[in-house]
Amino acid sequence: MKRVRILLLLLMAGLAAGCVTTTTGGFNVEPSPEEAVEDYIQLAIAYYDAGDLVNARRHLGSALDLNVRNSELYNILALVMQAEGDLELAAETFERSIRIDRTNSRARNNYAALLYSMGDYEGAFEQLDEVTRDTMYEGRAFAFESLGRSALRLQRYEAAELAFQRALQLNGNLYISAIELAILRADRGDWEGARRIFRQYLTTAEFYNLPHSPRALLAGIKIESKFQNRELVDSFTRILTTLYQETPEYQEYLRLDDVN
C-alpha cells in the first residue's frame, strides 16, 4: 500500500508540475477551471493522507484561486485545519462547506466527528441525523453507529437503540454497534435480545481476531451470567481482572460481585 501511495503522489506531482494540463492526441490541452480545481483537491487529499499538511494546504490554496464556491474543497481544508489543531476554524470551515452544498454528506460526517470530539454531542447528533438520511452515502452504516454513540451521550436511549439497529442492518460486522445494542437491550431487561446481539458481536470478534474491550467484557459477564454460561463468564472475568483493573468497567464488576 505504501508503494502505491508513493506512486500516486509522484503521478499527482507530475500533473502539478505540468501546470495541471491534460494531454490528448499529442497536444497539451488546458483543462477547464473545474477540472483544475478537482485535480488540486485530489492532490491535497493525497498529501493530507500522507501527513504532509503543508503541501495539502498549498494545493488547496491553488484551488481557492480558481474557485471559492467548491464544497469539497472546504471539507478537505477543514480536515487540514483540524489536524493542525485549529478546531474552531475547522468548525467554521465545515459549516461553510455545508452552506455551499447541503447534500455534502462527507462534510457533515466529518463535521459531526469534530463536534463529538469537542463535546458538542447535540451538534454531532443533528449533523449525523442528516447524514443518515442520505441513502446514497457510502459511509451510512458508520454514520448510524456514530449517531447511536451521540444519542448515548445525550441519554436518548431509544434513539440510540434504533441507530445501532440500523447500523447493523447495513453492516453486520460493526462490533461497536453490536456491543452497545446488546447493553441497551440488557439494560431494559431484554436478556434474550441482548444475548442474540452479543453472540453476533462474538462472531465478528472471532472472525477478525479482535481483542475484547473492557466494555465488551463487562457486557458479556452480565449477559452470560443470566444464562449460567460459567465458561464464558469465567473467561471474561479473568481477562477483565488481569488486564483492566484501572478501568471503570472493572470497578463496576466489583460492585456486581459484591451484590452477588
N, C-alpha and C positions, 0 to 999 in steps of 0.2 A: 504493500500500500504506500510506503514511503517513497519508493521509486516512482510509482505512478504519480504521486503528488508532485515530486520534483519535476518530472517530465511535463506535467500540466502547467506548472509555474513557468518553466522555460518557454513553453509554447505561447503562453499568455504574454510573457515578457517580450517575446518576438513580435507579437501583434502590437504591443505598445511602442516598441522601437520603430516600427513602420508607420507611426502616426495613425495607428488604428485604421489601416486600409485593408481592403479585400482584393484578391486577385482573381480575375475571370478571363479565360481565353488569352492569357499572356499580357493583359493590360491591367494596370493598377486602377481600381475604381474606388473613389472615395465613398465611404458608407454614409448613409443618412445620419443626421444627428441622433435620431432614436437608436439606430444600431450602434453608434459610437458610445452612447450612454450605457447600453446593455453590455458592451464589451468592457467598459471601465468598471461597471458593477461586478461582473464576473471576475475580473482581476482583483478587485477589492475583496471579494469573498474568498478567493484562493489565498491571498495574503493574510486575511483575518484567520482563516482556518489554520494557517501555518504559524500563527502567533506573531506575525510581522505587522503590528498596528501602524507603524509609520508609513509603510508603503500602501497599506489599506486606505489610510487617510488620503494619501497623495492621489490615488486613483479616484476616490470619491470626490475629491476636490475638482479633478478634471471633469468628472460627470456633472458636478454642480455648475461648472462654467457653461455647460451646454443646456442643462435643464434643471430648474429649481422646483419642478412640479412632478417629480417621479417618486411615488410612494415607496417603492422597494429601495431606492437609494437612501432615503431617510431611515428605513428599517435597519439597513446594514450600518449606517453611520451611528445610529443609536446603540447598536451592539458594540461598536468600537468604543464609543464613549463609556459604556458600561464596563468594558474590560479595562479602560483607563482609570476607572474609579469615579467618574463624573456622573453620579447616579441621577441627580436632579436634571442635568442637561440631557441625559439619556431619556428620562421620562418625557421631557418636553419634546424631544425629537421623535419618540414613538408616537406621541399624540399628533404631531404634525403629519407623520406618515399616514395615520388613520384618517385624519381630516381630508387628506388628498384622495384617499381611496378607502372608503369604509368597508369594502369587501376584502381587504388585505388581511387574511386570517393569520398569516405568518407574523405580521407585525403585531397584531392583537395578542397572539400567543406569547411572543417574546416580551411584550409589554406586561402581560399578566405575570410572567415569571419574575420580572424585575419588581413589580408591585408586591408580589408574595415575599420576595427576599427582603423587602423593606418593611414588611409587617402590615402592609395595606391589604388585608385579606378581602375586604369588601370590594375594593377596586379590582383585585385579581378575579374575584368571583364574577363581577359584572362583565369583564372582558372575556373570560372563558365561556360564559353563558352565550355570548355572541359567537365565539369561535365554534362551539359545538353545534350551532345551527347550520353551519356550512357543511353540507353533506359531501361536498367535493374536496374538502381539505384533507390532505394525506395524513396529517397527524391528529385526526379527530379522536381516535381512541385514547391517546395520551392526553388530549385536551379534556376529555371526560374524567380521566384519572386526576388531573390537576384540579378540575372543578370540584371533585369529591374532597380532595385534600383541603381546598379553600373552605368548603362548606363545613368540614370538621372544625376548622379553626374558628368558624363563626357559630359553632354549636347548632348548625342546621342539619340534624342527623337524618331526617327523611330525605332531604335533598342530596346529602352525601351518599346515602344508600342507593338512591336512584342513579346517581352519576357513576358510581362504581359498577353497578349492574350494566349500564350502557357501555362502559369501558370494556368489560369482559365480553359483552356481546360482540363487540367489534374486534377484540383481540384477547383470546382466552389465555394468553401467556403473560398478561400483565399481573405479576405476582404481588405487587403492592396493592393493587385494587382487590385482589383475592383476599389478602390478609385483612385489609380494612373492612371489606364487606363481611367477612366471617366474624370479625369483632363486633360490628354493628348488629348483626343478627343474634349473636350470643348475648349482647347487652340487653336486647329486648326479649330474651328468653326463647328464641327460635333455635334451639340447640341442633336439631336435625338439619336445618338450613345452614347453620354455621359450620357444622361438620362437613356437609357436602361441598361447600365452597373451600373450606380449609384443605380438604383432600385434593381439590383442584390445584390449590397452591403447592401442596406437597409433590404432585406430579410434575408441575413446572420446575420446582426447585431441584428435583432429582434429575430431570432431563437436562437442565442447564448447569447442573452441579453448583447450585447457588448456596452460599453459606446462610444459615438461618440468623436473622436479626434478633435482637432481644425482644422486640415486639412480636415477631412471629413465634418465638419460643414460648413467651408467656401466653399468647393466644392458644397455642397448641396444648399447653398444660391445662388451661381452663377448659377447653372444649373436650379434649380426650379424657379428662378426668370424669366428665359427665357420663362417659360410655365405658368406664372402668378399663381403659386401654393402658394398663400399667407399663407395658414395654415402651410405648412411645412417650408416655408421661415421664418415666424414669430417665429415658434418653435425653429428652429436652431439659429436664431438671439438671442433669449432670452438666450439660453444655452451659446453661444459664449460670449455674453456681460456680463453674470453673472459669469461664471467660468474661462474665459480665457483672461482677459483683459491684461495680461502680455505677451501674445504670439504675434509672427509676424503675425499670421493669423488675429488676432483682428485688428492690425494696418492696414493690407491690407483691411479688411472690412470697416474700417473708410474711407479709401481713395475711396473705391467703393461707399460708402454712399454719400460722398462729390460730386462725379461725377453725381450720380443720383439725 
